[in-house]
């Protein structure tokens, strides 16, 4: 925990620091909307470009997310706090700090939103949205990305990082373990298995089993825990059957 002195210093700094100007602007729109009309509206309202400011981006959120690039845009929107469309997101070098609906948007509301850059609760809100964004992208990549050795390594590492994240609740830890980490490790095992067990493939299989059992043991009576239990039983039976032919 921060000391009282540190908290007072940070609070004082937030009060004394003038509102930061947005360094970037992003407009999120729903699929099929008239983007050109929205561009005209937003460009009329944005403050004059200043040194270091980037132009406004326009990103379309698809109704259905069918590939990783679309998922990355969705994840970016989650981190920005997008809940309604169309909207304007203001960001500085620390990331997004304000999300404004285009309906009723004025130049004054954009200028007033700059105060949110120094809001005391910004850090905690940003951390939660960033975690949600990373979680969404993990599940999307596991479902849609080509399972190369490199991507598998990345996704296993990301799974473990999110599993140990302080914001990850137990039920989400179970889902990550069962739906992401365990299948990823099994894919690594299958990739390395060329017809005969080796110490390396056996170690990878045991790693996958450990991930599955950890997900089960977090809460054996939950729906996810029971699914993990069933999968562990299925795996045990499959290994027993395979030994007949070894």
Order of alpha helices (4+ residues) and beta strands (2+ residues): alpha-beta-alpha-beta-alpha-beta-beta-alpha-alpha-alpha-alpha-alpha-alpha-alpha
